[in-house]
């Protein structure tokens, strides 16, 4: 029908893997027909397919998204039509083969109206974005050497190689004073990057980055409101200082084996919440819990904890002097996650965590139900008047916990809202495939 009449095609989207040349021929015809009918949005995710040269005459395009396909072998750059992509406002190129930085840089120079640009997994290392005065958002992955001059840029994401993380990032940013959101991952950033943060990005409000420099690091920003930091404990800086008077949300993610997050000094009168994500913990001891309790005591703000433990974490007991124990912290939400059922230390884990902090909400998830069951039995089966700490000046968590309420649990098939207390125990204990639970604790 489209061949017989002229109609306006606003969007053409195709996601498939071609099987033979006949499939490719059909797709070529569909794309050509769409272009003749003044297509506005072209979204192609086609494996084993070479793009047709007709895309270079699609002057009506405002959105072009390409993924998994192959760039046409011809024509050469000097043969591209002068009007190619002149109306384009959004360009996304992901895992496109046979395309290099020369072609990308030329394409960008042909897009004076471009507002959003995405480039990922295209196997080259240099990119220059200097001819796009209207560019507002750029997502760039697996490119180490980046030059950007974009006065309208608001959001910038840069990510290193997934397979070989930790390379150096040469980010040459000029005339980008309007950037408000900056995310950099899988790159090694020197101290100089943080020292120049305020001057290069004076309007920055959100920063998400990876830390790999062992030297002490300080971030100072007048307008920063959200800060997300990620690091591995083997690459962590010795100390971290944050001087951001308008910072409201702070999240730190540590992937390691046994170490706690680095010492952090936060200077912000506006900070509302701190989120700690600790992953792959595999070595616990009385000393670890004591340090964990001391670490949480560094912050007066509302805190959220997300702890992920290795399948076979071990535990080492040690004698702790009562005078060394710091005050306990009240936590908004504590979430526990375990990927395996082989560990034998659930009771010790729960006991140690509740001696380290008092969460208002406690949740747990695991592919196996034993963690959830032990958590339920430990909390619901406690004595109303515990006698476990008689003769000790420092009491355990059982003496401070007043009430426990199950909010919901997930039985592997659906979420189940907690019924009345008299029916809860039977329903919970007879459920199969328990994977998660959420409880409200009153201290």
Steps between C-alpha positions, in 0.01 A plus 500: 500500500785742583644444153178621343453820695703768671446495877692636796686224688587627846682199643649170380638255759648156435673253734615169348787280382507440125546150367603550138540756222129479421417635846751782449342589166155527657634726775674720241168544321315582822757763600501654152121515498493661844756761395300585187200558724680759712581286804569688823632226732705199389589241767690193376639217713595242238777248544700385193365783287685764297326836489396623154648818357148643474520615863727783382211660311255482792493875546166487686644293788490655847586180693744231385579197722730223375603190693676176409520566127786577261585840354491510115840460336434784258471782422807667641457800729560757227208349306244535778220742405547843655147491643534155663351501851467880502172475694612231741431572867583160650775261384576165665770262373554183703717203402513601134792337317719649225454851633791709629563832669547678166149403388348584838667838516380578148145392581496726803619792288192443278255526792475866608164437673613193697379496862567140612794279402581143605809305395589163657700185418631610160869413558691824458665735745468861385192719469461870427169675563553861398234590240183450699397825672157359598626172652342447843575134579797278408549132596842372394627150575833325442674816371810613691589826325203740491491863394176690555405860430127526559370815671145359537612163646312409821558124537828314432561126552842345428575130558817300443540150364291231675754224431810711577389765752735747662647680199594867500238752392618805310191718530564835333199708593467864403199726468292247698413724791135392506557131585279402794531120493834320458553123515839335444556126539780245455773765460790588727455862598794697644469747785526780247156409367340565839708812560372653174144384544369832626667708230408274206145426614383794711130404473548129576217352712550122456830310496533122461855368470744219575795546738829327432765743622659395836582861593267703725222658295295812565189616314390860535194634323258779575203358310542119520181335630552128429826306523547129412845346555612147414828323572664165569658474846839414348502831308340728757647836598624521857253774593227691327380853574179653369445874528165556328269718703195425280550122481172318575557137399822301531550137392819300532546152350789278604578165339758310698575206720508615859589866533250761604452824304776756516488775763273774370473856627182667378446872538145576391220669689242379243577126499178300545596139432808280463485162327772239553527207258755240614542205264685165502572498874663168586683542832323594823619528857415674823754762398327547163164566665663740748660694213172492310320648800767767532479576127123553515550732797691741274171619352214676674272497196237243406673188369407212267712181489515240222731212592588214266691203639705238319362144507765365738578789732684394812489632855775543756410568862707736714474658843387863496553737791170669587664842529591480129140465386366823339134615520261312274350663189136511398459398135208571268528175301735202513486253209689170496572302186659159460547318169539148638373270773831338599589733786454371855527833683160664455424528871842649574462740209158624613614530861813696404312742275230574758771567757651747252187696407127527569311509168142621482444282193685170457474303176680195363512322167664181380452247224456245780262532793727413793618858561141622502388222731784553748435875506130444565561243774771709670285812524158346560631234740681733737403508870292792624731533801838368382745368757796465266698799623458481875805635677620699196505876480446493125177333390439333164232604252236269653471731801419802281268353237139568604297368207531333159243518220523312170408735217521247217688195374560354154441127460661460158177562317339811643529761772288418804382776730519403864160400646393530863755376754312184596508372140844626407716221639318215326483684168866597509640167609297303244598723207731340244799663335528797734732751336450827685340660802455851635446575869432814701693521827413714798785577738 
